[in-house]
Amino acid sequence: MKLQKTNKGQYYLTLPRALVEAKGWKKRTEFTIKFNEKGNLELEEVKE
């Protein structure tokens, strides 16, 4: 994955299709993003 930037200055990552399908995520799946104890980003699906 590569960090990318839009013309409006926003940043985004594109997730690999295989990862999204393996996790069963769909369009509009919501996530929280946080830093773990090592300072790395963690992505967590919001469960309703």
Biopython code that builds the backbone (N, CA, C, O; Angstrom):
import numpy as np
from Bio.PDB.StructureBuilder import StructureBuilder

atoms = [
    (1, "MET", "N", (0.841, -1.173, 0.000)),
    (1, "MET", "CA", (0.000, 0.000, 0.000)),
    (1, "MET", "C", (0.886, 1.237, 0.000)),
    (1, "MET", "O", (2.011, 1.229, 0.500)),
    (2, "LYS", "N", (0.351, 2.270, -0.564)),
    (2, "LYS", "CA", (1.082, 3.524, -0.655)),
    (2, "LYS", "C", (0.164, 4.660, -0.226)),
    (2, "LYS", "O", (-0.992, 4.727, -0.643)),
    (3, "LEU", "N", (0.690, 5.556, 0.616)),
    (3, "LEU", "CA", (-0.066, 6.732, 1.017)),
    (3, "LEU", "C", (-0.173, 7.652, -0.191)),
    (3, "LEU", "O", (0.823, 7.945, -0.853)),
    (4, "GLN", "N", (-1.400, 8.106, -0.472)),
    (4, "GLN", "CA", (-1.634, 8.963, -1.625)),
    (4, "GLN", "C", (-2.317, 10.246, -1.175)),
    (4, "GLN", "O", (-2.851, 10.319, -0.068)),
    (5, "LYS", "N", (-2.297, 11.249, -2.031)),
    (5, "LYS", "CA", (-2.863, 12.548, -1.697)),
    (5, "LYS", "C", (-3.758, 13.026, -2.840)),
    (5, "LYS", "O", (-3.395, 12.926, -4.012)),
    (6, "THR", "N", (-4.938, 13.551, -2.478)),
    (6, "THR", "CA", (-5.853, 14.093, -3.479)),
    (6, "THR", "C", (-5.440, 15.525, -3.825)),
    (6, "THR", "O", (-4.587, 16.120, -3.167)),
    (7, "ASN", "N", (-6.060, 16.056, -4.865)),
    (7, "ASN", "CA", (-5.805, 17.447, -5.261)),
    (7, "ASN", "C", (-6.253, 18.438, -4.187)),
    (7, "ASN", "O", (-5.783, 19.575, -4.146)),
    (8, "LYS", "N", (-7.167, 17.996, -3.319)),
    (8, "LYS", "CA", (-7.671, 18.866, -2.245)),
    (8, "LYS", "C", (-6.858, 18.743, -0.964)),
    (8, "LYS", "O", (-7.204, 19.352, 0.048)),
    (9, "GLY", "N", (-5.779, 17.962, -0.996)),
    (9, "GLY", "CA", (-4.892, 17.861, 0.151)),
    (9, "GLY", "C", (-5.238, 16.787, 1.162)),
    (9, "GLY", "O", (-4.630, 16.734, 2.231)),
    (10, "GLN", "N", (-6.206, 15.923, 0.852)),
    (10, "GLN", "CA", (-6.542, 14.824, 1.755)),
    (10, "GLN", "C", (-5.683, 13.611, 1.410)),
    (10, "GLN", "O", (-5.315, 13.398, 0.254)),
    (11, "TYR", "N", (-5.374, 12.820, 2.438)),
    (11, "TYR", "CA", (-4.566, 11.617, 2.242)),
    (11, "TYR", "C", (-5.447, 10.379, 2.331)),
    (11, "TYR", "O", (-6.466, 10.380, 3.023)),
    (12, "TYR", "N", (-5.050, 9.326, 1.626)),
    (12, "TYR", "CA", (-5.807, 8.077, 1.676)),
    (12, "TYR", "C", (-4.924, 6.884, 1.342)),
    (12, "TYR", "O", (-3.872, 7.017, 0.715)),
    (13, "LEU", "N", (-5.384, 5.709, 1.782)),
    (13, "LEU", "CA", (-4.766, 4.433, 1.451)),
    (13, "LEU", "C", (-5.806, 3.599, 0.731)),
    (13, "LEU", "O", (-6.982, 3.620, 1.094)),
    (14, "THR", "N", (-5.388, 2.874, -0.274)),
    (14, "THR", "CA", (-6.271, 1.936, -0.952)),
    (14, "THR", "C", (-5.954, 0.555, -0.417)),
    (14, "THR", "O", (-4.810, 0.103, -0.476)),
    (15, "LEU", "N", (-6.978, -0.121, 0.108)),
    (15, "LEU", "CA", (-6.779, -1.454, 0.659)),
    (15, "LEU", "C", (-6.839, -2.501, -0.450)),
    (15, "LEU", "O", (-7.656, -2.384, -1.363)),
    (16, "PRO", "N", (-5.995, -3.511, -0.383)),
    (16, "PRO", "CA", (-6.032, -4.566, -1.395)),
    (16, "PRO", "C", (-7.380, -5.303, -1.379)),
    (16, "PRO", "O", (-7.917, -5.613, -0.315)),
    (17, "ARG", "N", (-7.900, -5.569, -2.544)),
    (17, "ARG", "CA", (-9.190, -6.253, -2.682)),
    (17, "ARG", "C", (-9.207, -7.585, -1.935)),
    (17, "ARG", "O", (-10.199, -7.912, -1.282)),
    (18, "ALA", "N", (-8.139, -8.344, -2.020)),
    (18, "ALA", "CA", (-8.083, -9.657, -1.362)),
    (18, "ALA", "C", (-8.252, -9.516, 0.152)),
    (18, "ALA", "O", (-8.913, -10.345, 0.777)),
    (19, "LEU", "N", (-7.667, -8.484, 0.740)),
    (19, "LEU", "CA", (-7.795, -8.251, 2.181)),
    (19, "LEU", "C", (-9.234, -7.905, 2.544)),
    (19, "LEU", "O", (-9.786, -8.451, 3.499)),
    (20, "VAL", "N", (-9.836, -7.004, 1.785)),
    (20, "VAL", "CA", (-11.217, -6.582, 2.043)),
    (20, "VAL", "C", (-12.171, -7.775, 1.919)),
    (20, "VAL", "O", (-13.051, -7.959, 2.759)),
    (21, "GLU", "N", (-11.997, -8.567, 0.890)),
    (21, "GLU", "CA", (-12.873, -9.730, 0.699)),
    (21, "GLU", "C", (-12.652, -10.782, 1.774)),
    (21, "GLU", "O", (-13.611, -11.405, 2.230)),
    (22, "ALA", "N", (-11.401, -10.993, 2.192)),
    (22, "ALA", "CA", (-11.097, -11.977, 3.232)),
    (22, "ALA", "C", (-11.738, -11.581, 4.569)),
    (22, "ALA", "O", (-12.169, -12.442, 5.337)),
    (23, "LYS", "N", (-11.795, -10.275, 4.838)),
    (23, "LYS", "CA", (-12.397, -9.788, 6.079)),
    (23, "LYS", "C", (-13.913, -9.666, 5.984)),
    (23, "LYS", "O", (-14.578, -9.480, 7.002)),
    (24, "GLY", "N", (-14.471, -9.769, 4.776)),
    (24, "GLY", "CA", (-15.913, -9.665, 4.592)),
    (24, "GLY", "C", (-16.426, -8.230, 4.680)),
    (24, "GLY", "O", (-17.616, -8.012, 4.912)),
    (25, "TRP", "N", (-15.535, -7.246, 4.496)),
    (25, "TRP", "CA", (-15.932, -5.845, 4.548)),
    (25, "TRP", "C", (-16.690, -5.473, 3.284)),
    (25, "TRP", "O", (-16.446, -6.028, 2.213)),
    (26, "LYS", "N", (-17.599, -4.542, 3.419)),
    (26, "LYS", "CA", (-18.404, -4.041, 2.311)),
    (26, "LYS", "C", (-18.267, -2.531, 2.239)),
    (26, "LYS", "O", (-17.713, -1.903, 3.141)),
    (27, "LYS", "N", (-18.774, -1.956, 1.165)),
    (27, "LYS", "CA", (-18.808, -0.500, 1.029)),
    (27, "LYS", "C", (-19.537, 0.088, 2.236)),
    (27, "LYS", "O", (-20.567, -0.437, 2.658)),
    (28, "ARG", "N", (-19.017, 1.146, 2.776)),
    (28, "ARG", "CA", (-19.552, 1.864, 3.932)),
    (28, "ARG", "C", (-19.262, 1.185, 5.267)),
    (28, "ARG", "O", (-19.797, 1.619, 6.288)),
    (29, "THR", "N", (-18.438, 0.137, 5.302)),
    (29, "THR", "CA", (-18.007, -0.434, 6.576)),
    (29, "THR", "C", (-17.266, 0.665, 7.341)),
    (29, "THR", "O", (-16.428, 1.361, 6.769)),
    (30, "GLU", "N", (-17.568, 0.821, 8.617)),
    (30, "GLU", "CA", (-16.937, 1.873, 9.419)),
    (30, "GLU", "C", (-15.801, 1.292, 10.257)),
    (30, "GLU", "O", (-15.846, 0.143, 10.696)),
    (31, "PHE", "N", (-14.774, 2.131, 10.462)),
    (31, "PHE", "CA", (-13.584, 1.725, 11.202)),
    (31, "PHE", "C", (-13.171, 2.813, 12.180)),
    (31, "PHE", "O", (-13.505, 3.986, 12.011)),
    (32, "THR", "N", (-12.436, 2.400, 13.206)),
    (32, "THR", "CA", (-11.710, 3.337, 14.053)),
    (32, "THR", "C", (-10.230, 3.097, 13.792)),
    (32, "THR", "O", (-9.800, 1.978, 13.512)),
    (33, "ILE", "N", (-9.469, 4.169, 13.889)),
    (33, "ILE", "CA", (-8.027, 4.081, 13.687)),
    (33, "ILE", "C", (-7.365, 4.605, 14.952)),
    (33, "ILE", "O", (-7.726, 5.668, 15.457)),
    (34, "LYS", "N", (-6.385, 3.848, 15.465)),
    (34, "LYS", "CA", (-5.690, 4.280, 16.674)),
    (34, "LYS", "C", (-4.230, 3.857, 16.590)),
    (34, "LYS", "O", (-3.843, 3.075, 15.722)),
    (35, "PHE", "N", (-3.437, 4.382, 17.495)),
    (35, "PHE", "CA", (-2.041, 3.986, 17.610)),
    (35, "PHE", "C", (-1.928, 2.916, 18.688)),
    (35, "PHE", "O", (-2.544, 3.039, 19.746)),
    (36, "ASN", "N", (-1.152, 1.872, 18.434)),
    (36, "ASN", "CA", (-0.910, 0.859, 19.459)),
    (36, "ASN", "C", (0.292, 1.257, 20.316)),
    (36, "ASN", "O", (0.836, 2.348, 20.152)),
    (37, "GLU", "N", (0.703, 0.384, 21.221)),
    (37, "GLU", "CA", (1.785, 0.704, 22.151)),
    (37, "GLU", "C", (3.136, 0.905, 21.456)),
    (37, "GLU", "O", (4.036, 1.517, 22.030)),
    (38, "LYS", "N", (3.285, 0.403, 20.244)),
    (38, "LYS", "CA", (4.523, 0.582, 19.478)),
    (38, "LYS", "C", (4.471, 1.800, 18.564)),
    (38, "LYS", "O", (5.444, 2.102, 17.874)),
    (39, "GLY", "N", (3.339, 2.501, 18.557)),
    (39, "GLY", "CA", (3.182, 3.678, 17.719)),
    (39, "GLY", "C", (2.708, 3.380, 16.312)),
    (39, "GLY", "O", (2.703, 4.266, 15.457)),
    (40, "ASN", "N", (2.304, 2.127, 16.059)),
    (40, "ASN", "CA", (1.787, 1.743, 14.750)),
    (40, "ASN", "C", (0.276, 1.956, 14.699)),
    (40, "ASN", "O", (-0.409, 1.881, 15.719)),
    (41, "LEU", "N", (-0.230, 2.221, 13.500)),
    (41, "LEU", "CA", (-1.668, 2.384, 13.328)),
    (41, "LEU", "C", (-2.381, 1.039, 13.379)),
    (41, "LEU", "O", (-1.883, 0.037, 12.865)),
    (42, "GLU", "N", (-3.547, 1.033, 14.004)),
    (42, "GLU", "CA", (-4.410, -0.145, 14.014)),
    (42, "GLU", "C", (-5.768, 0.260, 13.465)),
    (42, "GLU", "O", (-6.311, 1.306, 13.819)),
    (43, "LEU", "N", (-6.298, -0.569, 12.611)),
    (43, "LEU", "CA", (-7.606, -0.362, 12.005)),
    (43, "LEU", "C", (-8.559, -1.373, 12.605)),
    (43, "LEU", "O", (-8.298, -2.575, 12.565)),
    (44, "GLU", "N", (-9.668, -0.895, 13.165)),
    (44, "GLU", "CA", (-10.625, -1.797, 13.806)),
    (44, "GLU", "C", (-12.022, -1.537, 13.261)),
    (44, "GLU", "O", (-12.482, -0.396, 13.223)),
    (45, "GLU", "N", (-12.688, -2.598, 12.841)),
    (45, "GLU", "CA", (-14.053, -2.461, 12.333)),
    (45, "GLU", "C", (-14.995, -2.105, 13.479)),
    (45, "GLU", "O", (-14.922, -2.688, 14.561)),
    (46, "VAL", "N", (-15.876, -1.144, 13.230)),
    (46, "VAL", "CA", (-16.886, -0.764, 14.207)),
    (46, "VAL", "C", (-18.038, -1.752, 14.082)),
    (46, "VAL", "O", (-18.669, -1.851, 13.030)),
    (47, "LYS", "N", (-18.309, -2.484, 15.163)),
    (47, "LYS", "CA", (-19.405, -3.452, 15.181)),
    (47, "LYS", "C", (-20.612, -2.798, 15.827)),
    (47, "LYS", "O", (-20.486, -2.129, 16.852)),
    (48, "GLU", "N", (-21.771, -2.987, 15.237)),
    (48, "GLU", "CA", (-23.000, -2.369, 15.778)),
    (48, "GLU", "C", (-23.685, -3.294, 16.734)),
    (48, "GLU", "O", (-24.729, -2.949, 17.287)),
]
sb = StructureBuilder()
sb.init_structure("model")
sb.init_model(0)
sb.init_chain("A")
sb.init_seg("    ")
for serial, (resi, resn, name, xyz) in enumerate(atoms, 1):
    if name == "N":
        sb.init_residue(resn, " ", resi, " ")
    sb.init_atom(name, np.array(xyz, "f"), 0.0, 1.0, " ", f" {name:<3s}", serial, name[0])
structure = sb.get_structure()
